[in-house]
Amino acid sequence: MRRLLTPVDAAGTPVVLDQPYELHPQVSIRPEPFGALAYHFGNRRLSFLRSHDMVDVVRSLADHPSVSAALNAAGVATSRWPSFTKALETLESSEMIRARA
């Protein structure tokens, strides 16, 4: 499985690869007061998206050429990228998001 995160740079910041991703077509996102629930109809997994910013990023992945572009477009501060990257890696491992060709 391809990882979104590569080793840290000289400043200790995780480096987000400029890979295109998208929400898996079998995933539905239901808005909730805390963020959203993501349900994968194929593998029957449920994930909690615990912030509205994360929901915005996940929904917009297909509209941007890379993960970093989606984070920038959603206005996510670079200081928050490590936590977002970790969450996106978890979503990728549970097949909620996938790499685009």
N, C-alpha and C positions, 0 to 999 in steps of 0.2 A: 504494500500500500504506500502510495506517495504521501509524504508528510508536508503540511503547509509550512512548518517551521524548520529552519536550518540552524546551524550553530549561531551563537550570539556574535555580534560584531565587536569591535574594539571597545565600545562604550558599554558592552554587556546587554545590549538591546537585542531581543530576538529579531532575526531578519525574515520578513515575510516574503515568500517567493512570489514572483509576478506570474502566477498561474491563474487561468480562468476557471472559475467554479460556478456551480448552479445548484439550486434546490432540486433534489431528486424528484422526478415527475410523479412518483407515488406518495409524495409527502404533502400533507395538508397542514396549514398553519391556522390555528384558531386564536384570535386575540383574547387576552385575559388582562385584568387590571395590573398584574405584575410584569407582563410582557406577552408571552404566548405559549401555547402548547403546540408541539410539532408531532404529528402522528404519521408513521410510515405504514401504509396499507399492505405493503409486500412482506415486511418482516415483523410487523405488528409492534414495533418499538415506539415508545412515547418519550419525548424529550421536552424539558422545560427550558424555554428561552427567558431568562430572568431579568431582562431589561428591554426597554423599547428600542434602545440603540441597537442591540443585538438583532432584534426582529427586523429593523430597517436594513441592517447589513445583509442578513440572510435572504430577505426578499429581493434585494437589489443585486445579488451576486451575478446573475445572468445578464444584467444591464451594463456590466463593467468588464474591462479587459483583464482585471486581476483582483485578487483579494485586497491588495493595498489600495487600489482605486476605489473599491467599494467602501473600505474603511474611511478614506478621505471624503468621499461623497456624503457619507452619513455624518460627517463632522466629528468622528471619534478622534480624540486627542492621541498623539503618538505615545504618550505615557500609559495609555490604556490598551495599546495594541497587544502586549504580551498576554493579558487575560483574555482578550478577544480571540487571539490566535489559538490559545489553549482550548477555548470553547469550540472554535471552528474545527480543530483537530478531532475533538470528541464527536462532533456532529458528522464529520467525515467517516470516522471509524464505525459509527452506527448507521451509515448510509443515508443520513438525512440530506447531506450535500454530497456532490460528486464533482470531479474534475470534468471540465468541458474539453472537447477535442478542438 
